[in-house]
Amino acid sequence: MEPTSHSSGNPTGNPESVVVSAGAVKRIKELLVEPEHVGRVLRVAVDGGGCSGFAYEFSFDDGAKADDIIIEKDGITLVVDKTSLGFLSGSEIDYLEEMVGAAFKVHNPNAVSSCGCGNSFSVG
């Protein structure tokens, strides 16, 4: 089974769409030029755990797996497995720089609550 490609530059109203902000694209490009990340893709996943039931995970991977959805925007590639995509449907992946630190942030309309750290959430 081949990975499915999906462009997030212009959301199509598809319930599986995941939008990647300009800030996230900029930061991903910065990370991908570091020697340990060259030629890799950013994997976004949802895993059970965290203080609210589910947690977002960001990691680098060598490429897409058979059950992945490929999200491309402005020269960067993210991969999301189909199970995680169900939790991320309609979300925006952003990168925020604030006085307390900088991090990727998921604006997820499916989350009914989240913890203070912003990395953990629950669904209804």
BALUM-494758 format. One record per residue: residue in one letter; z, y, x of N, C-alpha, C, O, CB in turn. Coordinates in nm, 2 decimals. Glycine has a CB too. Example, Ala and Ser with C-alpha at 12.3 -4.5 7.8 and 13.67 -1.06 7.14 Angstrom:
# residues 2
+---+--------+--------+--------+--------+--------+--------+--------+--------+--------+--------+--------+--------+--------+--------+--------+
! r !     nZ !     nY !     nX !    caZ !    caY !    caX !     cZ !     cY !     cX !     oZ !     oY !     oX !    cbZ !    cbY !    cbX !
+---+--------+--------+--------+--------+--------+--------+--------+--------+--------+--------+--------+--------+--------+--------+--------+
! a !   0.78 !  -0.57 !   1.32 !   0.78 !  -0.45 !   1.23 !   0.78 !  -0.33 !   1.32 !   0.85 !  -0.33 !   1.42 !   0.90 !  -0.45 !   1.13 !
! s !   0.71 !  -0.22 !   1.28 !   0.71 !  -0.11 !   1.37 !   0.79 !   0.00 !   1.29 !   0.80 !   0.11 !   1.34 !   0.57 !  -0.06 !   1.41 !
+---+--------+--------+--------+--------+--------+--------+--------+--------+--------+--------+--------+--------+--------+--------+--------+
# end
This chain:
# residues 124
+---+--------+--------+--------+--------+--------+--------+--------+--------+--------+--------+--------+--------+--------+--------+--------+
! r !     nZ !     nY !     nX !    caZ !    caY !    caX !     cZ !     cY !     cX !     oZ !     oY !     oX !    cbZ !    cbY !    cbX !
+---+--------+--------+--------+--------+--------+--------+--------+--------+--------+--------+--------+--------+--------+--------+--------+
! m !   0.00 !  -0.12 !   0.08 !   0.00 !   0.00 !   0.00 !   0.00 !   0.12 !   0.09 !   0.08 !   0.13 !   0.18 !   0.12 !   0.00 !  -0.10 !
! e !  -0.09 !   0.22 !   0.06 !  -0.10 !   0.34 !   0.14 !   0.00 !   0.45 !   0.08 !   0.02 !   0.45 !  -0.04 !  -0.25 !   0.39 !   0.14 !
! p !   0.05 !   0.53 !   0.17 !   0.13 !   0.64 !   0.13 !   0.05 !   0.73 !   0.04 !  -0.07 !   0.74 !   0.05 !   0.19 !   0.72 !   0.24 !
! t !   0.12 !   0.80 !  -0.06 !   0.05 !   0.89 !  -0.15 !   0.06 !   1.03 !  -0.10 !   0.17 !   1.07 !  -0.05 !   0.11 !   0.88 !  -0.29 !
! s !  -0.05 !   1.11 !  -0.10 !  -0.04 !   1.24 !  -0.05 !  -0.03 !   1.34 !  -0.16 !  -0.08 !   1.32 !  -0.27 !  -0.18 !   1.27 !   0.03 !
! h !   0.05 !   1.45 !  -0.14 !   0.08 !   1.55 !  -0.24 !   0.09 !   1.68 !  -0.17 !   0.17 !   1.69 !  -0.07 !   0.21 !   1.52 !  -0.32 !
! s !   0.01 !   1.78 !  -0.21 !   0.02 !   1.91 !  -0.15 !   0.12 !   2.00 !  -0.23 !   0.11 !   2.00 !  -0.35 !  -0.11 !   1.98 !  -0.14 !
! s !   0.22 !   2.06 !  -0.16 !   0.31 !   2.14 !  -0.23 !   0.29 !   2.29 !  -0.22 !   0.38 !   2.37 !  -0.25 !   0.45 !   2.11 !  -0.18 !
! g !   0.17 !   2.33 !  -0.17 !   0.14 !   2.47 !  -0.16 !   0.14 !   2.54 !  -0.29 !   0.18 !   2.65 !  -0.31 !   0.02 !   2.49 !  -0.08 !
! n !   0.08 !   2.47 !  -0.39 !   0.07 !   2.53 !  -0.53 !   0.12 !   2.42 !  -0.62 !   0.04 !   2.33 !  -0.65 !  -0.08 !   2.57 !  -0.56 !
! p !   0.24 !   2.43 !  -0.67 !   0.29 !   2.34 !  -0.77 !   0.20 !   2.32 !  -0.89 !   0.15 !   2.42 !  -0.94 !   0.43 !   2.37 !  -0.81 !
! t !   0.17 !   2.20 !  -0.93 !   0.08 !   2.17 !  -1.03 !   0.15 !   2.15 !  -1.17 !   0.08 !   2.12 !  -1.27 !  -0.01 !   2.06 !  -1.00 !
! g !   0.28 !   2.16 !  -1.17 !   0.35 !   2.13 !  -1.29 !   0.38 !   1.98 !  -1.30 !   0.45 !   1.93 !  -1.39 !   0.27 !   2.17 !  -1.41 !
! n !   0.33 !   1.90 !  -1.20 !   0.36 !   1.76 !  -1.19 !   0.51 !   1.74 !  -1.18 !   0.57 !   1.80 !  -1.10 !   0.29 !   1.69 !  -1.07 !
! p !   0.57 !   1.66 !  -1.26 !   0.72 !   1.64 !  -1.26 !   0.77 !   1.59 !  -1.12 !   0.89 !   1.60 !  -1.09 !   0.76 !   1.55 !  -1.37 !
! e !   0.68 !   1.53 !  -1.04 !   0.72 !   1.48 !  -0.91 !   0.70 !   1.58 !  -0.80 !   0.71 !   1.55 !  -0.68 !   0.64 !   1.36 !  -0.88 !
! s !   0.66 !   1.71 !  -0.84 !   0.63 !   1.81 !  -0.74 !   0.76 !   1.85 !  -0.66 !   0.87 !   1.86 !  -0.72 !   0.57 !   1.93 !  -0.80 !
! v !   0.75 !   1.86 !  -0.53 !   0.85 !   1.92 !  -0.45 !   0.79 !   2.03 !  -0.38 !   0.69 !   2.02 !  -0.31 !   0.91 !   1.81 !  -0.35 !
! v !   0.85 !   2.15 !  -0.39 !   0.80 !   2.27 !  -0.32 !   0.87 !   2.29 !  -0.19 !   0.99 !   2.27 !  -0.18 !   0.82 !   2.40 !  -0.42 !
! v !   0.80 !   2.34 !  -0.09 !   0.85 !   2.37 !   0.04 !   0.83 !   2.52 !   0.06 !   0.72 !   2.57 !   0.06 !   0.78 !   2.28 !   0.15 !
! s !   0.95 !   2.59 !   0.08 !   0.94 !   2.73 !   0.10 !   0.88 !   2.77 !   0.23 !   0.87 !   2.69 !   0.32 !   1.08 !   2.79 !   0.09 !
! a !   0.84 !   2.90 !   0.24 !   0.78 !   2.95 !   0.37 !   0.89 !   2.94 !   0.48 !   0.85 !   2.92 !   0.59 !   0.74 !   3.10 !   0.35 !
! g !   1.01 !   2.97 !   0.44 !   1.12 !   2.96 !   0.54 !   1.14 !   2.82 !   0.60 !   1.16 !   2.80 !   0.72 !   1.25 !   3.01 !   0.48 !
! a !   1.13 !   2.72 !   0.51 !   1.14 !   2.58 !   0.55 !   1.02 !   2.54 !   0.64 !   1.04 !   2.48 !   0.74 !   1.15 !   2.49 !   0.43 !
! v !   0.90 !   2.59 !   0.60 !   0.78 !   2.56 !   0.68 !   0.80 !   2.62 !   0.82 !   0.77 !   2.55 !   0.92 !   0.65 !   2.61 !   0.61 !
! k !   0.84 !   2.74 !   0.83 !   0.86 !   2.81 !   0.96 !   0.96 !   2.73 !   1.05 !   0.93 !   2.71 !   1.17 !   0.91 !   2.95 !   0.94 !
! r !   1.07 !   2.69 !   0.99 !   1.17 !   2.62 !   1.07 !   1.12 !   2.48 !   1.11 !   1.15 !   2.43 !   1.22 !   1.30 !   2.61 !   0.99 !
! i !   1.05 !   2.41 !   1.02 !   1.00 !   2.28 !   1.06 !   0.90 !   2.29 !   1.17 !   0.90 !   2.21 !   1.26 !   0.93 !   2.21 !   0.93 !
! k !   0.81 !   2.39 !   1.17 !   0.72 !   2.41 !   1.28 !   0.79 !   2.44 !   1.41 !   0.75 !   2.38 !   1.51 !   0.63 !   2.53 !   1.25 !
! e !   0.90 !   2.51 !   1.40 !   0.98 !   2.54 !   1.53 !   1.04 !   2.41 !   1.58 !   1.04 !   2.39 !   1.70 !   1.09 !   2.64 !   1.50 !
! l !   1.09 !   2.32 !   1.49 !   1.15 !   2.20 !   1.54 !   1.04 !   2.10 !   1.59 !   1.07 !   2.02 !   1.68 !   1.22 !   2.13 !   1.42 !
! l !   0.92 !   2.10 !   1.53 !   0.82 !   2.00 !   1.57 !   0.76 !   2.03 !   1.71 !   0.68 !   1.95 !   1.76 !   0.71 !   2.00 !   1.47 !
! v !   0.79 !   2.14 !   1.77 !   0.73 !   2.17 !   1.90 !   0.83 !   2.12 !   2.01 !   0.80 !   2.12 !   2.13 !   0.70 !   2.32 !   1.92 !
! e !   0.96 !   2.09 !   1.97 !   1.05 !   2.04 !   2.06 !   1.01 !   1.90 !   2.11 !   0.96 !   1.82 !   2.03 !   1.20 !   2.03 !   2.00 !
! p !   1.02 !   1.87 !   2.24 !   0.96 !   1.75 !   2.29 !   1.00 !   1.62 !   2.22 !   0.92 !   1.53 !   2.20 !   1.01 !   1.73 !   2.43 !
! e !   1.12 !   1.61 !   2.17 !   1.17 !   1.49 !   2.10 !   1.11 !   1.48 !   1.96 !   1.12 !   1.37 !   1.90 !   1.32 !   1.48 !   2.09 !
! h !   1.04 !   1.58 !   1.91 !   0.99 !   1.58 !   1.77 !   0.84 !   1.59 !   1.76 !   0.78 !   1.58 !   1.65 !   1.05 !   1.69 !   1.69 !
! v !   0.77 !   1.61 !   1.88 !   0.63 !   1.62 !   1.88 !   0.56 !   1.50 !   1.82 !   0.60 !   1.39 !   1.85 !   0.57 !   1.65 !   2.02 !
! g !   0.47 !   1.52 !   1.72 !   0.40 !   1.41 !   1.66 !   0.47 !   1.34 !   1.55 !   0.43 !   1.23 !   1.50 !   0.36 !   1.31 !   1.76 !
! r !   0.59 !   1.39 !   1.51 !   0.67 !   1.32 !   1.41 !   0.66 !   1.40 !   1.28 !   0.60 !   1.50 !   1.27 !   0.82 !   1.31 !   1.46 !
! v !   0.72 !   1.34 !   1.18 !   0.72 !   1.41 !   1.04 !   0.87 !   1.42 !   1.00 !   0.96 !   1.34 !   1.05 !   0.64 !   1.32 !   0.94 !
! l !   0.90 !   1.52 !   0.92 !   1.03 !   1.53 !   0.86 !   1.05 !   1.45 !   0.74 !   0.97 !   1.46 !   0.64 !   1.06 !   1.68 !   0.83 !
! r !   1.15 !   1.36 !   0.74 !   1.18 !   1.28 !   0.62 !   1.29 !   1.34 !   0.55 !   1.40 !   1.38 !   0.60 !   1.22 !   1.13 !   0.67 !
! v !   1.27 !   1.36 !   0.41 !   1.37 !   1.41 !   0.32 !   1.41 !   1.29 !   0.23 !   1.32 !   1.23 !   0.17 !   1.33 !   1.53 !   0.24 !
! a !   1.54 !   1.26 !   0.22 !   1.58 !   1.15 !   0.14 !   1.71 !   1.18 !   0.07 !   1.78 !   1.28 !   0.10 !   1.60 !   1.02 !   0.23 !
! v !   1.74 !   1.10 !  -0.04 !   1.86 !   1.11 !  -0.11 !   1.93 !   0.98 !  -0.10 !   1.87 !   0.87 !  -0.12 !   1.84 !   1.15 !  -0.26 !
! d !   2.05 !   0.98 !  -0.06 !   2.13 !   0.85 !  -0.04 !   2.26 !   0.86 !  -0.12 !   2.31 !   0.97 !  -0.14 !   2.16 !   0.83 !   0.11 !
! g !   2.31 !   0.75 !  -0.16 !   2.44 !   0.74 !  -0.23 !   2.55 !   0.78 !  -0.13 !   2.54 !   0.74 !  -0.01 !   2.46 !   0.60 !  -0.29 !
! g !   2.64 !   0.86 !  -0.17 !   2.75 !   0.91 !  -0.09 !   2.78 !   1.05 !  -0.10 !   2.73 !   1.12 !  -0.20 !   2.72 !   0.87 !   0.06 !
! g !   2.85 !   1.11 !  -0.01 !   2.89 !   1.25 !  -0.01 !   3.00 !   1.26 !  -0.12 !   3.04 !   1.17 !  -0.18 !   2.77 !   1.33 !  -0.05 !
! c !   3.05 !   1.38 !  -0.12 !   3.17 !   1.40 !  -0.21 !   3.13 !   1.42 !  -0.36 !   3.22 !   1.42 !  -0.45 !   3.24 !   1.53 !  -0.17 !
! s !   3.00 !   1.43 !  -0.39 !   2.96 !   1.44 !  -0.53 !   2.88 !   1.32 !  -0.58 !   2.83 !   1.32 !  -0.70 !   2.88 !   1.56 !  -0.55 !
! g !   2.86 !   1.22 !  -0.50 !   2.78 !   1.10 !  -0.55 !   2.65 !   1.07 !  -0.47 !   2.62 !   0.96 !  -0.45 !   2.76 !   1.11 !  -0.69 !
! f !   2.58 !   1.18 !  -0.44 !   2.45 !   1.16 !  -0.37 !   2.45 !   1.27 !  -0.26 !   2.51 !   1.37 !  -0.27 !   2.33 !   1.18 !  -0.47 !
! a !   2.38 !   1.24 !  -0.15 !   2.37 !   1.33 !  -0.04 !   2.22 !   1.34 !   0.00 !   2.15 !   1.25 !   0.01 !   2.46 !   1.29 !   0.07 !
! y !   2.18 !   1.47 !   0.04 !   2.05 !   1.49 !   0.10 !   2.06 !   1.45 !   0.25 !   2.15 !   1.48 !   0.32 !   2.01 !   1.64 !   0.08 !
! e !   1.95 !   1.39 !   0.29 !   1.94 !   1.35 !   0.44 !   1.81 !   1.41 !   0.49 !   1.70 !   1.39 !   0.43 !   1.95 !   1.20 !   0.46 !
! f !   1.81 !   1.47 !   0.60 !   1.69 !   1.52 !   0.67 !   1.69 !   1.45 !   0.81 !   1.79 !   1.46 !   0.88 !   1.69 !   1.68 !   0.69 !
! s !   1.58 !   1.39 !   0.84 !   1.56 !   1.33 !   0.97 !   1.42 !   1.33 !   1.01 !   1.33 !   1.35 !   0.93 !   1.62 !   1.18 !   0.97 !
! f !   1.39 !   1.30 !   1.14 !   1.25 !   1.29 !   1.19 !   1.22 !   1.14 !   1.20 !   1.30 !   1.06 !   1.23 !   1.24 !   1.36 !   1.33 !
! d !   1.09 !   1.12 !   1.16 !   1.04 !   0.98 !   1.16 !   0.90 !   0.98 !   1.23 !   0.83 !   1.08 !   1.24 !   1.03 !   0.93 !   1.01 !
! d !   0.86 !   0.86 !   1.27 !   0.73 !   0.85 !   1.34 !   0.61 !   0.86 !   1.25 !   0.50 !   0.89 !   1.29 !   0.73 !   0.71 !   1.41 !
! g !   0.64 !   0.84 !   1.12 !   0.53 !   0.86 !   1.02 !   0.57 !   0.81 !   0.88 !   0.68 !   0.77 !   0.86 !   0.40 !   0.78 !   1.07 !
! a !   0.47 !   0.81 !   0.79 !   0.50 !   0.77 !   0.66 !   0.51 !   0.61 !   0.65 !   0.44 !   0.54 !   0.72 !   0.40 !   0.82 !   0.56 !
! k !   0.59 !   0.57 !   0.55 !   0.60 !   0.42 !   0.52 !   0.51 !   0.40 !   0.39 !   0.47 !   0.49 !   0.33 !   0.75 !   0.38 !   0.51 !
! a !   0.50 !   0.27 !   0.36 !   0.41 !   0.24 !   0.25 !   0.45 !   0.30 !   0.12 !   0.37 !   0.33 !   0.03 !   0.41 !   0.09 !   0.24 !
! d !   0.58 !   0.32 !   0.09 !   0.63 !   0.37 !  -0.04 !   0.65 !   0.52 !  -0.04 !   0.72 !   0.57 !  -0.13 !   0.75 !   0.29 !  -0.08 !
! d !   0.61 !   0.59 !   0.07 !   0.64 !   0.73 !   0.08 !   0.53 !   0.82 !   0.01 !   0.42 !   0.78 !  -0.01 !   0.64 !   0.77 !   0.23 !
! i !   0.58 !   0.93 !  -0.03 !   0.50 !   1.04 !  -0.08 !   0.49 !   1.14 !   0.03 !   0.59 !   1.17 !   0.09 !   0.55 !   1.11 !  -0.21 !
! i !   0.37 !   1.18 !   0.07 !   0.34 !   1.28 !   0.18 !   0.33 !   1.41 !   0.12 !   0.25 !   1.43 !   0.03 !   0.22 !   1.24 !   0.26 !
! i !   0.40 !   1.51 !   0.16 !   0.40 !   1.65 !   0.12 !   0.35 !   1.73 !   0.24 !   0.42 !   1.73 !   0.34 !   0.54 !   1.70 !   0.06 !
! e !   0.24 !   1.80 !   0.22 !   0.18 !   1.88 !   0.33 !   0.18 !   2.03 !   0.28 !   0.14 !   2.06 !   0.17 !   0.05 !   1.83 !   0.37 !
! k !   0.21 !   2.11 !   0.37 !   0.20 !   2.26 !   0.35 !   0.19 !   2.33 !   0.48 !   0.27 !   2.32 !   0.57 !   0.32 !   2.31 !   0.26 !
! d !   0.09 !   2.41 !   0.49 !   0.07 !   2.50 !   0.60 !   0.09 !   2.43 !   0.74 !   0.15 !   2.49 !   0.83 !   0.17 !   2.62 !   0.59 !
! g !   0.03 !   2.31 !   0.75 !   0.03 !   2.25 !   0.88 !   0.15 !   2.16 !   0.91 !   0.16 !   2.10 !   1.01 !   0.02 !   2.34 !   0.98 !
! i !   0.25 !   2.15 !   0.81 !   0.36 !   2.06 !   0.83 !   0.35 !   1.94 !   0.74 !   0.29 !   1.95 !   0.63 !   0.50 !   2.13 !   0.82 !
! t !   0.42 !   1.83 !   0.77 !   0.42 !   1.71 !   0.69 !   0.56 !   1.67 !   0.66 !   0.64 !   1.65 !   0.76 !   0.33 !   1.60 !   0.75 !
! l !   0.60 !   1.65 !   0.54 !   0.73 !   1.59 !   0.50 !   0.69 !   1.46 !   0.43 !   0.59 !   1.45 !   0.37 !   0.81 !   1.69 !   0.41 !
! v !   0.78 !   1.36 !   0.44 !   0.77 !   1.24 !   0.37 !   0.89 !   1.22 !   0.29 !   1.01 !   1.24 !   0.33 !   0.74 !   1.12 !   0.47 !
! v !   0.87 !   1.16 !   0.17 !   0.98 !   1.13 !   0.08 !   0.96 !   1.00 !   0.02 !   0.85 !   0.97 !  -0.03 !   1.00 !   1.24 !  -0.04 !
! d !   1.06 !   0.91 !   0.02 !   1.04 !   0.78 !  -0.04 !   1.04 !   0.79 !  -0.19 !   1.10 !   0.89 !  -0.24 !   1.14 !   0.67 !   0.01 !
! k !   0.98 !   0.70 !  -0.26 !   0.96 !   0.71 !  -0.41 !   1.10 !   0.71 !  -0.48 !   1.11 !   0.78 !  -0.58 !   0.88 !   0.60 !  -0.46 !
! t !   1.20 !   0.64 !  -0.43 !   1.33 !   0.64 !  -0.50 !   1.39 !   0.78 !  -0.49 !   1.44 !   0.84 !  -0.58 !   1.42 !   0.54 !  -0.43 !
! s !   1.38 !   0.84 !  -0.37 !   1.44 !   0.98 !  -0.35 !   1.36 !   1.08 !  -0.43 !   1.42 !   1.18 !  -0.48 !   1.44 !   1.01 !  -0.20 !
! l !   1.23 !   1.06 !  -0.44 !   1.15 !   1.16 !  -0.51 !   1.20 !   1.17 !  -0.66 !   1.19 !   1.28 !  -0.71 !   1.01 !   1.11 !  -0.51 !
! g !   1.25 !   1.06 !  -0.72 !   1.30 !   1.07 !  -0.85 !   1.42 !   1.17 !  -0.86 !   1.43 !   1.24 !  -0.97 !   1.35 !   0.94 !  -0.90 !
! f !   1.50 !   1.18 !  -0.76 !   1.61 !   1.28 !  -0.76 !   1.56 !   1.42 !  -0.72 !   1.63 !   1.51 !  -0.75 !   1.72 !   1.23 !  -0.66 !
! l !   1.45 !   1.43 !  -0.64 !   1.40 !   1.56 !  -0.59 !   1.30 !   1.62 !  -0.68 !   1.25 !   1.73 !  -0.65 !   1.35 !   1.54 !  -0.45 !
! s !   1.25 !   1.55 !  -0.78 !   1.15 !   1.61 !  -0.87 !   1.18 !   1.75 !  -0.92 !   1.28 !   1.78 !  -0.97 !   1.13 !   1.51 !  -0.99 !
! g !   1.08 !   1.84 !  -0.89 !   1.10 !   1.98 !  -0.93 !   1.18 !   2.06 !  -0.84 !   1.20 !   2.18 !  -0.87 !   1.16 !   1.98 !  -1.06 !
! s !   1.22 !   2.01 !  -0.72 !   1.31 !   2.08 !  -0.63 !   1.23 !   2.17 !  -0.53 !   1.11 !   2.15 !  -0.51 !   1.39 !   1.98 !  -0.55 !
! e !   1.30 !   2.26 !  -0.48 !   1.25 !   2.34 !  -0.37 !   1.33 !   2.31 !  -0.24 !   1.45 !   2.32 !  -0.25 !   1.25 !   2.49 !  -0.40 !
! i !   1.26 !   2.28 !  -0.13 !   1.33 !   2.27 !   0.00 !   1.31 !   2.40 !   0.07 !   1.20 !   2.45 !   0.09 !   1.27 !   2.15 !   0.08 !
! d !   1.42 !   2.46 !   0.11 !   1.43 !   2.59 !   0.17 !   1.50 !   2.58 !   0.30 !   1.57 !   2.48 !   0.33 !   1.49 !   2.69 !   0.07 !
! y !   1.50 !   2.68 !   0.38 !   1.58 !   2.69 !   0.50 !   1.64 !   2.83 !   0.50 !   1.58 !   2.93 !   0.49 !   1.49 !   2.68 !   0.63 !
! l !   1.78 !   2.83 !   0.50 !   1.85 !   2.96 !   0.49 !   1.93 !   2.98 !   0.62 !   1.99 !   2.89 !   0.68 !   1.95 !   2.95 !   0.38 !
! e !   1.92 !   3.11 !   0.66 !   2.00 !   3.15 !   0.78 !   2.10 !   3.25 !   0.72 !   2.06 !   3.36 !   0.67 !   1.91 !   3.22 !   0.89 !
! e !   2.23 !   3.22 !   0.74 !   2.34 !   3.30 !   0.69 !   2.44 !   3.33 !   0.80 !   2.43 !   3.27 !   0.90 !   2.41 !   3.24 !   0.56 !
! m !   2.53 !   3.41 !   0.77 !   2.63 !   3.44 !   0.88 !   2.71 !   3.32 !   0.92 !   2.76 !   3.31 !   1.03 !   2.72 !   3.56 !   0.83 !
! v !   2.73 !   3.23 !   0.82 !   2.82 !   3.11 !   0.85 !   2.74 !   3.00 !   0.91 !   2.79 !   2.90 !   0.96 !   2.88 !   3.06 !   0.73 !
! g !   2.60 !   3.01 !   0.92 !   2.52 !   2.91 !   0.98 !   2.38 !   2.91 !   0.92 !   2.35 !   2.98 !   0.82 !   2.59 !   2.78 !   0.97 !
! a !   2.30 !   2.81 !   0.96 !   2.17 !   2.80 !   0.91 !   2.15 !   2.65 !   0.88 !   2.20 !   2.56 !   0.95 !   2.06 !   2.85 !   1.01 !
! a !   2.07 !   2.62 !   0.77 !   2.05 !   2.48 !   0.73 !   1.94 !   2.48 !   0.63 !   1.91 !   2.57 !   0.56 !   2.18 !   2.42 !   0.67 !
! f !   1.88 !   2.35 !   0.62 !   1.79 !   2.33 !   0.51 !   1.88 !   2.32 !   0.38 !   1.99 !   2.27 !   0.38 !   1.71 !   2.20 !   0.53 !
! k !   1.82 !   2.37 !   0.27 !   1.89 !   2.38 !   0.14 !   1.79 !   2.32 !   0.04 !   1.67 !   2.36 !   0.04 !   1.94 !   2.52 !   0.11 !
! v !   1.84 !   2.24 !  -0.05 !   1.76 !   2.19 !  -0.16 !   1.80 !   2.26 !  -0.29 !   1.92 !   2.24 !  -0.33 !   1.77 !   2.03 !  -0.17 !
! h !   1.71 !   2.33 !  -0.35 !   1.74 !   2.39 !  -0.48 !   1.69 !   2.28 !  -0.59 !   1.57 !   2.27 !  -0.61 !   1.66 !   2.53 !  -0.50 !
! n !   1.78 !   2.21 !  -0.64 !   1.75 !   2.09 !  -0.72 !   1.78 !   2.11 !  -0.87 !   1.90 !   2.12 !  -0.90 !   1.82 !   1.97 !  -0.67 !
! p !   1.68 !   2.12 !  -0.96 !   1.71 !   2.14 !  -1.10 !   1.78 !   2.02 !  -1.17 !   1.83 !   2.03 !  -1.28 !   1.59 !   2.18 !  -1.18 !
! n !   1.77 !   1.90 !  -1.10 !   1.83 !   1.78 !  -1.15 !   1.98 !   1.77 !  -1.13 !   2.05 !   1.69 !  -1.19 !   1.76 !   1.66 !  -1.10 !
! a !   2.03 !   1.85 !  -1.03 !   2.17 !   1.84 !  -1.00 !   2.26 !   1.91 !  -1.10 !   2.23 !   2.03 !  -1.13 !   2.20 !   1.90 !  -0.85 !
! v !   2.35 !   1.84 !  -1.15 !   2.44 !   1.91 !  -1.25 !   2.57 !   1.96 !  -1.18 !   2.63 !   2.05 !  -1.24 !   2.49 !   1.80 !  -1.36 !
! s !   2.60 !   1.92 !  -1.06 !   2.70 !   1.98 !  -0.98 !   2.68 !   1.95 !  -0.84 !   2.60 !   1.85 !  -0.81 !   2.84 !   1.92 !  -1.03 !
! s !   2.74 !   2.02 !  -0.75 !   2.73 !   2.00 !  -0.61 !   2.86 !   2.04 !  -0.54 !   2.94 !   2.11 !  -0.60 !   2.61 !   2.08 !  -0.55 !
! c !   2.88 !   1.99 !  -0.42 !   3.00 !   2.03 !  -0.35 !   2.98 !   2.16 !  -0.28 !   2.87 !   2.21 !  -0.27 !   3.04 !   1.91 !  -0.25 !
! g !   3.09 !   2.21 !  -0.22 !   3.08 !   2.33 !  -0.14 !   2.99 !   2.33 !  -0.02 !   2.94 !   2.44 !   0.01 !   3.22 !   2.37 !  -0.10 !
! c !   2.97 !   2.22 !   0.04 !   2.89 !   2.21 !   0.16 !   2.74 !   2.22 !   0.12 !   2.66 !   2.26 !   0.21 !   2.91 !   2.08 !   0.23 !
! g !   2.70 !   2.19 !   0.00 !   2.56 !   2.20 !  -0.05 !   2.48 !   2.08 !  -0.01 !   2.36 !   2.08 !  -0.05 !   2.50 !   2.32 !   0.01 !
! n !   2.54 !   1.98 !   0.06 !   2.46 !   1.86 !   0.09 !   2.48 !   1.75 !   0.00 !   2.42 !   1.64 !   0.01 !   2.50 !   1.82 !   0.23 !
! s !   2.57 !   1.76 !  -0.09 !   2.61 !   1.65 !  -0.19 !   2.59 !   1.71 !  -0.33 !   2.62 !   1.82 !  -0.36 !   2.75 !   1.60 !  -0.16 !
! f !   2.55 !   1.62 !  -0.42 !   2.53 !   1.66 !  -0.56 !   2.54 !   1.54 !  -0.65 !   2.55 !   1.42 !  -0.61 !   2.39 !   1.72 !  -0.58 !
! s !   2.55 !   1.57 !  -0.78 !   2.56 !   1.47 !  -0.88 !   2.46 !   1.50 !  -0.99 !   2.41 !   1.61 !  -1.01 !   2.70 !   1.45 !  -0.94 !
! v !   2.41 !   1.39 !  -1.06 !   2.32 !   1.41 !  -1.17 !   2.39 !   1.36 !  -1.30 !   2.48 !   1.29 !  -1.30 !   2.19 !   1.33 !  -1.14 !
! g !   2.33 !   1.41 !  -1.41 !   2.39 !   1.38 !  -1.54 !   2.36 !   1.25 !  -1.60 !   2.40 !   1.21 !  -1.70 !   2.35 !   1.48 !  -1.64 !
+---+--------+--------+--------+--------+--------+--------+--------+--------+--------+--------+--------+--------+--------+--------+--------+
# end
